[in-house]
Amino acid sequence: MSIVKALLYQNIRNKMLIRIYILLLFAQMLFVCTNMGYMDEKYLKVLGSGGVLAGDCGLIFTMPFMFAGVFIGTLCGEDFKDKCAYYELLSGKGRLVSFLSRALFSVFANTLLMLLAGIVTVVFAKTAFDWGTFVSFKQMLAQTCLLTFPYLRYSAFLVLMTFIFRNPYIIYAIGFLMLSFLTVCEVALRDITDHASAFYEAIDLFNRFPIYTKTALTTGVVASAVAGIYLVIGYLVYKRSDLH
């Protein structure tokens, strides 16, 4: 718990992280305004802001996915620059305790930040514009909350990358490059399975309103299982790594 408390204390006071997160929230709201402005007034009356989000669900989660590398790289990897993990082991903390404290804190904190950004986007669309009747606000909010599972999976993947590279700047780059790669290769990879990545799982959650129960359950199980596998691999890497 002492490691978690130290990480929480450190990151709550990280002004750069706070500024980047505020920038993300403003970007989310700006994209909603921009897309509402591009809509023909005739269609806008029918769809409303709810219809705009339903038609372009990426407005809710694309930017959080892109910025996840920055958050995980900072939450989990910034201390590697100062060999803090090495000092934890010297003070008597086992590798398992050190890993779980850092990994689980980073995964859950990042998931919460990403989820909150999506919820803020939906609430902003509801309050700033006419919502319309295309999809109910509760349905959109519920399906946004289901993004918790793809976010957990992606956060765990980035944590794994952090323990492999032990450099926050590499994780920043991976976060941006991974999303670009998935966007470019969307057709090819989606032909394999909707669970090829957390990003495609997120898209699948918004294919229908209200969502099929089977889709929600499958996404939750698969994303959680893959996240668990990433963390196990991450621990095995950390267990055998040389921190000197």
C-alpha distance (Angstrom), angle and dihedral (degrees) to the residues before:
residue distance angle dihedral
M1 . . .
S2 3.81 . .
I3 3.82 90.3 .
V4 3.81 91.6 49.7
K5 3.81 91.4 48.6
A6 3.80 90.6 49.5
L7 3.82 91.8 49.6
L8 3.80 91.8 47.0
Y9 3.81 92.2 48.4
Q10 3.79 91.8 47.0
N11 3.81 97.0 48.0
I12 3.79 97.5 41.9
R13 3.81 85.9 60.8
N14 3.79 94.6 43.6
K15 3.81 101.2 114.9
M16 3.80 93.3 -171.8
L17 3.81 91.2 55.6
I18 3.80 91.5 48.1
R19 3.81 92.3 49.7
I20 3.81 92.1 49.1
Y21 3.79 91.2 49.9
I22 3.81 92.2 49.6
L23 3.81 87.7 49.4
L24 3.80 89.1 52.8
L25 3.81 92.0 52.1
F26 3.80 92.1 49.0
A27 3.81 90.7 47.5
Q28 3.81 89.9 52.0
M29 3.79 92.2 52.6
L30 3.80 92.6 42.9
F31 3.82 91.4 54.4
V32 3.80 90.3 51.8
C33 3.82 90.8 51.5
T34 3.81 91.7 46.6
N35 3.80 93.6 50.8
M36 3.79 91.6 46.3
G37 3.82 88.8 51.9
Y38 3.81 92.2 53.2
M39 3.80 93.9 53.3
D40 3.78 119.8 101.4
E41 3.81 108.8 -110.7
K42 3.80 91.7 -126.2
Y43 3.81 93.0 56.5
L44 3.78 92.8 38.2
K45 3.81 91.3 62.9
V46 3.80 89.7 55.4
L47 3.80 99.8 40.1
G48 3.78 102.4 32.4
S49 3.79 121.0 -173.5
G50 3.81 89.7 -57.7
G51 3.79 90.4 59.6
V52 3.79 90.9 48.0
L53 3.82 91.2 54.5
A54 3.78 91.7 45.0
G55 3.80 91.2 51.0
D56 3.79 93.5 46.5
C57 3.81 105.6 27.7
G58 3.80 89.7 166.8
L59 3.80 86.7 80.6
I60 3.80 86.5 73.4
F61 3.79 102.2 46.9
T62 3.83 113.7 11.4
M63 3.80 96.8 83.5
P64 3.84 93.8 44.6
F65 3.81 88.9 52.1
M66 3.79 89.8 50.5
F67 3.80 94.0 49.6
A68 3.82 94.5 42.9
G69 3.80 90.3 90.6
V70 3.79 90.5 58.5
F71 3.79 92.5 49.7
I72 3.82 96.4 45.1
G73 3.79 92.5 41.6
T74 3.80 88.9 54.7
L75 3.81 99.3 37.3
C76 3.78 96.6 45.3
G77 3.77 108.5 16.2
E78 3.78 109.9 36.7
D79 3.81 93.1 83.2
F80 3.78 91.4 57.2
K81 3.80 87.6 75.4
D82 3.82 88.9 65.2
K83 3.82 96.2 38.9
C84 3.81 90.1 -118.6
A85 3.80 91.3 152.6
Y86 3.80 88.2 57.7
Y87 3.82 91.0 54.2
E88 3.81 89.9 49.6
L89 3.79 90.1 58.1
L90 3.80 91.4 47.1
S91 3.81 89.6 53.6
G92 3.80 90.8 57.9
K93 3.81 103.2 -92.5
G94 3.79 113.5 138.9
R95 3.79 121.3 -127.2
L96 3.81 91.6 -111.9
V97 3.81 92.4 53.9
S98 3.79 91.5 45.0
F99 3.79 92.6 48.9
L100 3.81 97.4 44.3
S101 3.81 92.4 46.9
R102 3.79 93.0 52.4
A103 3.80 98.3 35.7
L104 3.80 99.9 44.8
F105 3.81 93.3 42.2
S106 3.81 90.5 51.3
V107 3.82 95.2 44.3
F108 3.80 95.6 49.0
A109 3.81 95.6 39.0
N110 3.80 92.4 49.9
T111 3.81 92.2 45.3
L112 3.80 89.8 52.0
L113 3.81 92.2 49.0
M114 3.81 92.7 48.8
L115 3.80 93.0 45.1
L116 3.80 92.1 48.9
A117 3.81 90.3 51.8
G118 3.81 89.9 54.6
I119 3.80 93.3 47.1
V120 3.81 90.9 48.9
T121 3.81 88.6 53.0
V122 3.80 93.1 52.7
V123 3.80 93.7 44.6
F124 3.81 90.9 48.0
A125 3.81 91.2 51.3
K126 3.79 89.3 50.6
T127 3.81 96.7 48.2
A128 3.81 100.6 36.8
F129 3.83 98.4 45.7
D130 3.77 141.5 25.1
W131 3.81 105.3 -80.9
G132 3.80 96.8 -149.9
T133 3.81 128.6 -157.8
F134 3.82 102.2 -87.0
V135 3.81 92.4 99.6
S136 3.79 130.9 0.7
F137 3.78 119.9 -109.3
K138 3.82 91.4 -125.4
Q139 3.81 91.7 53.7
M140 3.78 92.3 50.3
L141 3.80 92.1 46.5
A142 3.82 92.1 47.9
Q143 3.80 92.9 50.9
T144 3.78 90.5 46.2
C145 3.80 89.0 55.5
L146 3.81 89.4 53.5
L147 3.81 86.7 65.5
T148 3.81 83.6 82.0
F149 3.81 88.8 89.3
P150 3.83 99.3 51.8
Y151 3.80 87.8 43.1
L152 3.82 91.0 53.3
R153 3.80 90.3 50.0
Y154 3.79 94.7 48.5
S155 3.80 92.9 43.7
A156 3.81 90.3 52.7
F157 3.80 90.3 50.1
L158 3.80 91.3 52.9
V159 3.80 90.4 47.2
L160 3.81 88.4 54.1
M161 3.81 89.6 51.4
T162 3.81 89.2 49.1
F163 3.79 92.8 56.3
I164 3.79 90.7 46.0
F165 3.83 97.8 49.5
R166 3.83 100.3 23.1
N167 3.80 90.1 -155.8
P168 3.84 121.0 109.6
Y169 3.80 93.8 -155.2
I170 3.79 91.7 58.9
I171 3.81 88.5 52.5
Y172 3.81 90.4 50.9
A173 3.80 88.4 55.0
I174 3.81 93.9 45.0
G175 3.81 90.4 53.6
F176 3.81 92.2 56.1
L177 3.81 97.6 37.1
M178 3.81 94.8 46.8
L179 3.79 92.5 56.1
S180 3.82 91.1 46.7
F181 3.82 90.4 50.7
L182 3.82 93.3 49.0
T183 3.81 91.9 48.0
V184 3.81 93.0 50.8
C185 3.83 93.4 44.4
E186 3.80 95.9 39.9
V187 3.82 97.9 118.1
A188 3.80 95.3 46.7
L189 3.79 95.9 45.3
R190 3.79 96.1 40.9
D191 3.80 88.5 56.6
I192 3.80 87.1 64.7
T193 3.80 98.5 49.8
D194 3.79 141.3 -41.5
H195 3.81 86.4 -121.2
A196 3.81 94.0 60.7
S197 3.81 87.9 109.0
A198 3.78 141.5 -0.5
F199 3.81 89.1 -108.9
Y200 3.81 92.5 59.2
E201 3.80 90.2 45.6
A202 3.80 87.8 56.2
I203 3.81 90.9 51.6
D204 3.82 90.5 48.6
L205 3.80 91.0 55.8
F206 3.82 89.8 64.7
N207 3.81 99.5 45.6
R208 3.80 92.2 100.2
F209 3.81 138.3 22.7
P210 2.96 116.0 -114.8
I211 3.78 95.2 24.0
Y212 3.81 121.5 -121.5
T213 3.80 111.1 -103.4
K214 3.81 89.4 -132.7
T215 3.81 91.5 56.0
A216 3.81 92.2 50.2
L217 3.81 93.3 47.6
T218 3.80 94.3 44.9
T219 3.80 92.1 48.9
G220 3.80 91.4 48.2
V221 3.81 94.0 49.4
V222 3.81 97.1 42.7
A223 3.81 95.3 43.3
S224 3.83 92.6 47.3
A225 3.81 92.3 47.0
V226 3.81 93.1 49.3
A227 3.82 90.6 46.4
G228 3.80 88.9 53.2
I229 3.81 91.2 50.6
Y230 3.81 91.0 50.8
L231 3.81 90.9 52.1
V232 3.81 93.1 48.0
I233 3.81 90.1 51.6
G234 3.79 89.5 45.9
Y235 3.81 91.0 54.4
L236 3.80 92.1 48.5
V237 3.80 89.3 52.0
Y238 3.81 92.2 47.8
K239 3.80 92.3 45.4
R240 3.80 91.5 57.9
S241 3.80 99.2 35.6
D242 3.79 124.1 109.7
L243 3.80 110.1 -127.1
H244 3.81 96.7 -175.2
